[in-house]
Amino acid sequence: MAKYLNFVGNDLNTYSFHGLFMNSTIIAMIDESSEPTKDELIRDRLLSIAMQEFMQFGFSRISMDDLADRLGMSKKTLYKYFQSKEVLVREVIELRKVRIGELMKFIEMKVPKHAFGDKIIQVSQKVAEVLSEIRPHVLHDLKRTFPVIFDEYETFRKANIIKGFTAALNEGRASGVFRDDIPIEIAVHVHLTLISAMLHPEYLSNQQYSPLQVFQMILKCTLEGLCTSKGRSIVESSLFTK
């Protein structure tokens, strides 16, 4: 039977999130009965290489022939593990969803009230990591070549933005950083609208700004308006001094 181990520490006195994003997951599934099979190891390697190639060059430019050459195997062997390019692309996007899930767990992890300012910094850094892993032209290419997979990814991303931002607002209010006179559902909707419009691949592809820069501008627009006087100084010193 598979066993799930959570590597997130619960000791808030040793407030550190560094280990939370080690490797690609924060929850590891360990099979107690056996080591990974040869086929599982090969499949994982194929998926890892495909992820690298797609994230660098886009989904349309990399063919199954290209991947087979890159991996030093026949295309027939490649199709043994992934029956079509669409299946492979979907698996790669599932890994992106795992990364977003990691970020949500990070955001939802509670910290002491006095540490919320530090958490804002950590969240911003981790969002930057996630954003930097997929370039705007890659998302645009996904939308053009695999629109159904793109729409599924966007739906998943939006649902997690709502969940994560709601959790952050509630915790920030409890810490005295965010105001309590603005309905949370309105604040979340404003944030989601900006994220959806400005981190959209078609918008980003025509901008001189990176996804991280756009995200920071969105934070500046939304968070400062949501902050108390105490919270504004914390947010400004945490995020916007560089």
Secondary structure as GFF3:
##gff-version 3
##sequence-region A 1 242
A	DSSP	beta_strand	2	6	.	.	.	ID=ss1
A	DSSP	three_ten_helix	12	14	.	.	.	ID=ss2
A	DSSP	three_ten_helix	18	21	.	.	.	ID=ss3
A	DSSP	beta_strand	27	31	.	.	.	ID=ss4
A	DSSP	alpha_helix	38	57	.	.	.	ID=ss5
A	DSSP	alpha_helix	64	71	.	.	.	ID=ss6
A	DSSP	alpha_helix	75	81	.	.	.	ID=ss7
A	DSSP	alpha_helix	85	108	.	.	.	ID=ss8
A	DSSP	three_ten_helix	113	115	.	.	.	ID=ss9
A	DSSP	alpha_helix	116	132	.	.	.	ID=ss10
A	DSSP	alpha_helix	136	145	.	.	.	ID=ss11
A	DSSP	alpha_helix	147	174	.	.	.	ID=ss12
A	DSSP	alpha_helix	184	198	.	.	.	ID=ss13
A	DSSP	alpha_helix	201	204	.	.	.	ID=ss14
A	DSSP	alpha_helix	211	226	.	.	.	ID=ss15
A	DSSP	alpha_helix	229	239	.	.	.	ID=ss16
###
